[in-house]
């Protein structure tokens, strides 16, 4: 059985990894290839260039992964003891924290010169 400190660090590490996942790959949830309809390659792209995921799809993945990390956190909290009810402030803070965790992936994908 995992103790509370280990579970907390596991959730933080999982959040850090999953927050950056949408920015480091061009597959949907890192599992499924991107359909040709959703590609944002542009008119000048050659057929050899791999399809690029649109920014809105990356944001949608970020929201889905936020809830996945929350589900894992609730599961671990339930295994340790009682799952405490949370108010909107908890979700606002953890959502902002998840966005901060996603910042390195955003910088590498959009702000770094290639």
Secondary structure as the mmCIF struct_conf table of DSSP 4:
data_model
#
loop_
_struct_conf.conf_type_id
_struct_conf.id
_struct_conf.beg_label_comp_id
_struct_conf.beg_label_asym_id
_struct_conf.beg_label_seq_id
_struct_conf.end_label_comp_id
_struct_conf.end_label_asym_id
_struct_conf.end_label_seq_id
HELX_RH_AL_P HELX_RH_AL_P1 UNK A 4 UNK A 21
TURN_TY1_P TURN_TY1_P1 UNK A 22 UNK A 23
BEND BEND1 UNK A 24 UNK A 24
BEND BEND2 UNK A 26 UNK A 27
STRN STRN1 UNK A 28 UNK A 28
TURN_TY1_P TURN_TY1_P2 UNK A 29 UNK A 31
STRN STRN2 UNK A 32 UNK A 32
HELX_LH_PP_P HELX_LH_PP_P1 UNK A 33 UNK A 35
HELX_RH_3T_P HELX_RH_3T_P1 UNK A 36 UNK A 38
STRN STRN3 UNK A 39 UNK A 39
TURN_TY1_P TURN_TY1_P3 UNK A 43 UNK A 44
TURN_TY1_P TURN_TY1_P4 UNK A 47 UNK A 48
BEND BEND3 UNK A 49 UNK A 49
HELX_LH_PP_P HELX_LH_PP_P2 UNK A 50 UNK A 51
STRN STRN4 UNK A 53 UNK A 53
HELX_RH_AL_P HELX_RH_AL_P2 UNK A 55 UNK A 80
BEND BEND4 UNK A 81 UNK A 81
HELX_LH_PP_P HELX_LH_PP_P3 UNK A 82 UNK A 85
HELX_RH_AL_P HELX_RH_AL_P3 UNK A 88 UNK A 106
HELX_RH_PI_P HELX_RH_PI_P1 UNK A 107 UNK A 111
BEND BEND5 UNK A 112 UNK A 112
#
